[in-house]
Amino acid sequence: MNWLSRVRNSLPFVQKRDTPDNLWVKCPRCSEMIFAKEYAENLSVCPRCDHHGRIGADERLMQLLDQGYEVLPEPEVREDPLKFKDSKRYSDRLKAARANNPHRDAFQSAYGTIGGNPAVVGVQDFTFMGGSMGMAVGTAFCEAAERALDEQCGFVVVTAAGGARMQEGILSLMQMPRATVMTRRLKEAGLPYIVVLADPTTGGVTASYAMLGDVQIAEPDALIGFAGQRVIQETIREQLPAGFQRAEYLYEHGMVDMVVHRSELKETLARTLAYLNPEAAAA
């Protein structure tokens, strides 16, 4: 045994303490290591590069709604109606997704107020199977819109999805016209329908209720589109401009009405709801 080992073994060294793995968050854009508490206090936005991180439905509802809101029940729909199987059974994919998420599917909604303005808020959770739109998402959207009609208040939807859920086939695509009909009913009732486009919003969600808002708001640098850039380039055989599916590009070309930082989103929604539905705000 060498002298270093003898000295080390004779000294009363304190054992190394285990540290939790979730104390730090690595920004996916600038790779900065951020203290998790600081990251959460900054609304999951990187304080260095301003990258807006993806957040779950519960966190989004807490950020947007005033205290005391009512979480609406999740709808019960027939699961795995096509008995679909690819590399895994669809039922097994649902079980795996639910094991890592507190909810049964990708769309959560609540009724409450935003800056004192009554509203129903629906949130698509990208962490649940990529926020994909199936029967459960379509039904939850329609029930949330129905609650807005009952309460005569605005309906705010935060979208984040990879598109329709392929494991439900045509049944997932049917949710597009179902949701579109509900947006039409809101319009006929004179109630505001506001969409917040979060990263990413793509596929059948973009082709339906995500782009039908009276006001379209996007978070900074959010990816918004129908098909992917590579697919479009191979189809039209032309080089596309850099960032053409990002929120700022779409704002410059009239596809969205405004790009709003997450720290200003609640205030912007409250102001918009008060303007579009002053009777509900006064009540």
C-alpha positions in Angstrom: 0.0 0.0 0.0 1.5 3.4 -1.0 1.6 6.4 1.4 -1.4 8.1 -0.2 -3.7 5.1 0.4 -2.5 4.8 4.0 -3.2 8.5 4.7 -6.6 8.4 2.9 -7.7 5.3 4.9 -6.6 6.8 8.2 -8.5 10.0 7.8 -12.2 10.3 8.8 -13.5 11.2 5.3 -17.1 12.1 5.1 -19.0 9.9 2.7 -20.0 11.6 -0.6 -23.6 12.7 -0.4 -26.0 11.7 -3.1 -27.5 14.7 -4.9 -30.8 14.6 -6.7 -30.7 14.3 -10.5 -33.3 17.1 -10.9 -31.5 20.0 -9.3 -30.4 21.3 -12.7 -32.0 21.8 -16.1 -30.0 21.9 -19.4 -31.4 24.4 -21.9 -31.9 22.5 -25.2 -30.9 25.6 -27.2 -27.8 27.1 -25.5 -26.9 24.1 -23.3 -26.7 26.4 -20.3 -27.1 24.5 -17.0 -29.9 26.3 -15.0 -30.9 25.7 -11.4 -34.2 23.9 -11.5 -35.9 26.3 -9.0 -34.7 29.3 -11.0 -36.0 27.7 -14.2 -39.4 27.0 -12.7 -39.6 30.6 -11.3 -38.9 31.9 -14.8 -41.9 30.0 -16.2 -39.6 27.3 -17.8 -37.9 30.0 -20.0 -34.1 30.0 -20.2 -32.8 33.2 -18.5 -29.8 33.2 -20.9 -31.2 32.7 -24.4 -34.9 33.1 -23.7 -35.8 29.6 -25.0 -39.3 28.7 -24.1 -39.3 25.2 -22.8 -42.2 22.8 -23.2 -44.4 22.5 -20.1 -47.2 20.1 -19.0 -50.9 20.8 -18.8 -51.1 21.3 -15.1 -48.2 23.8 -15.1 -49.8 25.7 -18.0 -53.2 25.9 -16.3 -51.6 27.3 -13.1 -49.7 29.9 -15.1 -52.7 31.2 -17.0 -55.7 30.9 -14.6 -56.3 32.8 -11.4 -56.4 30.8 -8.2 -59.5 28.8 -7.5 -60.2 27.4 -11.0 -62.2 24.2 -11.5 -60.5 21.4 -13.4 -63.0 19.8 -15.8 -63.3 16.0 -15.7 -61.5 13.9 -18.4 -63.9 12.3 -20.8 -64.2 8.5 -21.0 -63.9 7.2 -24.6 -63.5 3.7 -26.1 -59.8 2.9 -26.0 -58.0 1.1 -28.8 -61.2 0.8 -30.9 -59.2 -0.6 -33.9 -57.1 -3.0 -31.8 -54.1 -1.4 -33.4 -50.6 -2.9 -33.3 -47.3 -1.8 -34.9 -44.1 -2.5 -33.1 -46.1 -2.4 -29.9 -49.8 -2.7 -29.0 -51.6 0.7 -28.8 -53.0 -0.3 -25.4 -49.4 -0.8 -24.2 -48.4 2.6 -25.5 -51.3 4.2 -23.6 -50.2 2.4 -20.4 -46.6 3.6 -20.8 -47.8 7.2 -21.5 -50.0 7.1 -18.4 -47.2 5.8 -16.2 -45.2 9.0 -16.9 -48.1 11.4 -16.8 -50.8 12.2 -14.2 -53.6 12.3 -16.8 -55.3 9.7 -18.9 -54.7 11.6 -22.2 -53.2 14.6 -23.9 -55.9 17.3 -23.4 -56.8 19.0 -20.0 -59.2 21.8 -19.4 -60.4 24.0 -16.6 -62.9 26.8 -15.9 -62.0 29.9 -14.0 -60.8 33.4 -14.6 -57.8 35.0 -16.3 -57.2 38.4 -14.7 -60.8 38.4 -13.6 -62.2 37.5 -17.0 -64.1 34.2 -17.0 -62.8 31.6 -19.4 -62.5 27.9 -20.1 -58.9 27.0 -20.8 -57.9 23.8 -22.7 -54.3 22.7 -22.8 -52.7 20.1 -25.1 -49.9 18.2 -23.4 -47.0 17.3 -25.7 -45.5 15.0 -23.1 -48.4 12.6 -23.6 -47.7 10.8 -26.8 -46.7 14.0 -28.5 -50.0 15.7 -27.7 -51.5 13.6 -30.5 -55.2 14.1 -31.3 -57.4 11.1 -30.8 -60.9 10.5 -29.7 -60.1 11.5 -26.1 -58.5 14.8 -27.2 -61.4 15.6 -29.6 -64.0 14.8 -27.0 -62.2 16.8 -24.3 -62.0 19.8 -26.7 -65.7 19.6 -27.5 -66.8 19.3 -23.9 -64.6 22.2 -22.9 -66.1 24.3 -25.7 -69.6 23.2 -24.6 -68.8 24.4 -21.0 -67.7 27.8 -22.5 -71.1 28.0 -24.3 -72.9 27.2 -21.0 -70.9 29.8 -19.1 -71.1 32.3 -21.9 -67.4 33.0 -21.6 -64.3 32.8 -23.8 -62.5 29.6 -24.8 -58.7 29.7 -24.7 -56.8 26.7 -26.2 -53.1 26.1 -25.9 -52.0 23.8 -28.6 -48.9 21.6 -28.7 -49.1 18.4 -30.8 -47.5 16.3 -33.5 -50.9 15.9 -35.2 -53.5 13.2 -35.3 -53.0 9.9 -33.5 -52.2 7.3 -36.1 -53.2 4.4 -33.9 -56.9 5.5 -34.1 -56.9 5.8 -37.9 -59.9 7.6 -39.4 -61.4 8.0 -35.9 -58.6 10.5 -35.1 -59.2 12.4 -38.3 -62.9 12.7 -37.5 -61.9 14.9 -34.5 -60.9 17.7 -36.9 -64.5 18.4 -38.2 -65.9 17.8 -34.7 -63.6 20.5 -33.2 -64.3 22.8 -36.2 -68.0 22.6 -35.6 -67.5 23.6 -32.0 -65.4 26.7 -33.0 -68.3 27.6 -35.3 -70.8 27.3 -32.5 -68.7 29.7 -30.3 -68.5 32.2 -33.2 -72.3 32.0 -33.7 -72.8 32.6 -29.9 -70.5 35.7 -30.1 -68.0 34.2 -27.7 -64.2 34.6 -28.2 -62.1 31.7 -29.2 -58.4 32.4 -28.7 -55.6 30.0 -29.6 -52.1 30.0 -28.1 -49.7 28.2 -30.4 -47.0 26.5 -28.4 -44.0 24.5 -29.6 -44.7 22.4 -31.6 -48.1 22.7 -33.3 -48.3 20.5 -36.4 -50.3 18.1 -38.5 -54.0 17.7 -38.2 -54.2 20.0 -35.2 -52.8 22.8 -37.3 -55.2 21.9 -40.0 -58.2 22.3 -37.8 -58.9 24.1 -34.5 -55.3 25.5 -34.0 -55.7 27.9 -36.9 -59.4 28.9 -36.4 -59.0 31.3 -33.5 -60.5 34.8 -33.5 -57.0 35.8 -32.2 -53.9 33.7 -32.9 -51.1 34.1 -30.4 -47.8 32.2 -30.6 -45.0 31.7 -28.1 -41.6 32.9 -29.3 -39.8 30.5 -31.7 -42.6 28.0 -31.6 -42.6 25.5 -34.5 -46.0 25.8 -36.3 -46.9 24.0 -39.5 -48.7 21.1 -41.2 -46.0 18.9 -42.8 -42.3 19.0 -42.0 -39.8 21.2 -43.8 -38.0 18.2 -45.5 -41.3 16.8 -46.8 -42.4 20.1 -48.2 -39.0 20.7 -49.9 -39.1 17.2 -51.5 -42.6 17.8 -52.7 -42.2 21.3 -54.3 -38.5 20.8 -55.1 -37.5 24.2 -53.8 -35.3 25.4 -51.0 -37.4 27.0 -48.2 -36.3 30.0 -46.2 -34.8 29.5 -42.9 -37.2 29.5 -40.0 -40.3 29.6 -42.3 -42.3 27.5 -39.8 -41.3 29.5 -36.7 -43.6 31.9 -34.9 -41.8 35.1 -35.9 -41.8 34.2 -39.6 -45.6 33.4 -39.5 -46.2 36.7 -37.7 -44.4 38.6 -40.3 -46.5 36.9 -43.0 -49.8 37.4 -41.3 -50.5 33.8 -40.2 -50.6 34.7 -36.5 -51.7 38.0 -34.8 -48.9 38.3 -32.2 -45.9 36.6 -30.7 -46.0 36.9 -26.9 -43.4 36.1 -24.3 -44.6 33.6 -21.7 -44.2 36.1 -18.9 -46.7 38.4 -20.7 -49.1 35.8 -21.9 -51.6 35.8 -19.0 -51.9 39.6 -19.1 -52.3 39.6 -22.9 -55.1 37.0 -22.7 -56.9 38.9 -19.9 -56.8 42.1 -22.0 -58.0 40.3 -25.1 -60.8 38.5 -23.3 -62.0 41.8 -21.7 -62.0 43.5 -25.2 -63.8 40.6 -27.0 -66.3 39.7 -24.3 -66.8 42.8 -22.1 -70.2 41.6 -20.9 -68.7 38.5 -19.2 -65.9 40.7 -17.8 -68.3 43.1 -16.2 -70.4 40.3 -14.7 
